[in-house]
Each structure stands twice: as C-alpha cells, then as structure tokens.
Amino acid sequence: MRWIIGSGMVLALCMAVRAGDETPKADKATWAPAVKPKALSENVKKGLEWLVRQQQENGGWAQGEESAQMGRGMGQIKDTPNVGDTCAAILALLRSGSTPKEGPYAAHIRKGLEFICKSIEAATGNDLYVTSVRGTRLQMKLGTYVDTFLASMVLAEVKEQMADEGGRKRVLEALETVVSKIQRNQKADGTFGETGWANSLSTAVASKGLNRAAQNGQAVDLVALDRAQAEGQRGFNGKDGRFDAAASAGVDLYASASSLTKMRESSNTYRAQGEELRRQLAAAETPAEKKEEIRKTIESYEKNEQVLKQAQEAIQKKINDPRFVAGFGSNGGEEFLSHMNIGESLVVDGGKAWEDWDQKMTENLNRIQNADGSWTGHHCITGRTFCTSAALLCLMVDRAPVPLAAKVGRR
C-alpha cells in the first residue's frame, strides 16, 4: 500500500492500484454500514420488484412514466434508456444486498453495468459527457453531467465486486475514465459549469462519487477532493446556520442536503485515512517537506469536521419543520435525493437524530408508495424510475457504505 499526499498530487486510499503493485483482491471489509441494517421491508421488496421489471433488453433503464404536466415535450426520451436513471436503479439494487456476483438481482446489475460501461467506452472526448442521450429530465433538473457523476458512484461501489477478472478490469477502466473526466473538467470553485435547475444536487453527487472512489482504493487527485470539500463548506454560514440556496433553485432542503453531503463524504474519507496520515506525520523517516504537506491536509480535514458538526446541528433543528422537509412543496425526485443525502450523513453517527429522521422518512415513503410498488414525483423530476430508485435508497440508508474507520454509529 502506498500513500501519496499533497496539493496537486494523488491521494490513494485503502487498496491503491498502481503500476507494478499487486492487483488488489476483493475486500468486502473496505466498507460497512454505520449501523445494524434493518431487514428489507415489504414496501422495499415491492419497490425493488417494480424496478427490475422496468429494465430494458439492453440493460438500461429509461425515465419511465411522468406526470401529465411534466411529460409534455420529452418525445421519445422518456422511453430511451439513459445512464443516469440506470445508475440510480443499480444503486438501489446494490443497496438491497445484491452484487454483480451474487444475490437475487445479480443478473440485473450485470446487465445494467454492461449498458453503463458501453456508453462510457463510446465517450472518447475530453468533455464531461459519458452519454449521447441529451435532454433527459435528470440533466435538466439536476445538472448537465449528472450521468457522469452517478456513474462514478456506481462504478466505485462495484469495482471489487465483479464476478470475474474481465468484468473487474472493464469496470475499473470505466471508473478511471469517469474520474479523469470529472477531475479534468472541475472548476477551481468545485463546480462544473452546469445548466440544471438545482445544480448543487449534481455537484453533491460528484463529490460523493469522487470520495467513494478514493475510499475504495481508486487514485483520486487530492485537489479535486479539496475543491469539493471547500465548495460544501462555502455553502454553509456557521454564524447564522443558513445554507446558500443560490445553486439550489432557492430551496433550503436541496442546499442543506448538498452542502452536508460534500462535507460528510470528505469526513468519511478523512476517517478512512486519518490513522495512516498521523502515522506518517510521526514517523522519523518521513521527510520534513512531506510532514508539512501532511499537516496541511490534516488541518484542512479537521476544519471540515468542525464545519460539518455545525451544519448537522443546523439541519437537526429543521427536520421537524414540515416546510423544510417538503422542499419545493411536494414530492419530486429532488426531494427523495435530498432526503437520502441527509440520511446518509446522519446515519454515520447514529443516535436519536438519525433514528428520528429514519422513522419520519420511512413513514412518509410507505404512505405515498403507489400500489404497484413504484413512487411518483409531482414536480420537476417525476419519472418513476428515478423517483422509485431514490425513494428506495432513502428507505435503505442504513445499508449505505461507510469506510470502516468511520463506522462509529450504532442502532
């Protein structure tokens, strides 16, 4: 294992893959849920079964049925498989306990990954696109490059879970392409020049993808991680406990969830590598200039820990406010995604705040589930594929992957 730390250099975590290094073996112990997961509920099982029935022959998922007022003008896009909706569906199937290798949805996951990898392999340009499909509801509402960011999350999670070496190699190459695209096109302020309705939700997905890639052994540029962390901190004013909603369509829920996600994922990355950083800092053989770089890295992460704590306290004061939880005012894919992001932050520390949030989300999602097992959005992102996937991810937050060093919560 080799650690390289410093601005402009590469950060490798857990099981770094480098030329000449031994190829890492699958290690299920890299991540674990922060709390003891609940058994899958009947509502979740029904939702999962609905989701797999929507998979198309080529392995992808389309947007699915939208509300009448939102479906106009979409043409064939709503029925065309796309990377973003496919990634959301696969993440839900993964969270249920299946992998590309085993489980009731293993075959569905493999077919979906085939669709995603094929699309990425065809995206040979230096831009951020990993798909030729344009104008999807996710791109319009979350951000132009949300497919790329969602792909980074999926590929980071499955890269050591593939059924064979050929599959692992293909996923790893796709992940390297996606991470390279994100790093190359990230702006100095941590954003990507997107044109979506609530871009902060998309950059939160990008931050999550980069950090989870690093947490699971992918080489990730520390500058990219620093920018994502700083962008999350800038979105929160610790003096008044407010979140900047300028890039969140003016919706406090989206802004709060997005900033919190960026800081939490950075915190998880730090917890995963903190012990090694401190060991290198104390080691007599570590060069003085390297120790200075390590000190700066630790200081940056520790500042993030402080701001993250303030941000979580600010959100905990809001979670009993129905207007905050309602987001734009009614359920949409943006609400489900934001609820998932808040849950994935709170679950790391466990305790009453997390349990209260989980209960609130579970009761609401069970209540509004459609009879066929799906969930429908009533504004903006209304496609049933994404809404169902995001709702399922929210219900299964207690199964979300957390680096073992960050496994501090208990149910």
Secondary structure, 3 states (H helix, E strand, C coil): CCCCCCCCCEECCCCCCCCCCCCCCCCCCCEECCCCCCCCCHHHHHHHHHHHHCCCCCCCECCCCCCHHHHCCCHHHHHCCEHHHHHHHHHHHHHCCCCCCCCCCHHHHHHHHHHHHHHHHHCCCCCCCCCCCCCCHHHHHCCCCHHHHHHHHHHHHHCCCCCCHHHHHHHHHHHHHHHHHHHHHCCCCCCCCCCCCCHHHHHHHHHHHHHHHHHCCCCEEHHHHHHHHHHHHHCEECCCCEECCCCCCCCHHHHHHHHHHHHHHHHHHHHHHHHHHHHHHHCCCCCHHHHHHHHHHHHHHHHHHHHHHHHHHHHHCCCCCHHHHHCCCCCCHHHHHHHHHHHHHHCCCCHHHHHHHHHHHHHHHHHHCCCCCCCCCCCCCCCHHHHHHHHHHHHCHHHCCEEHHHCCCCC
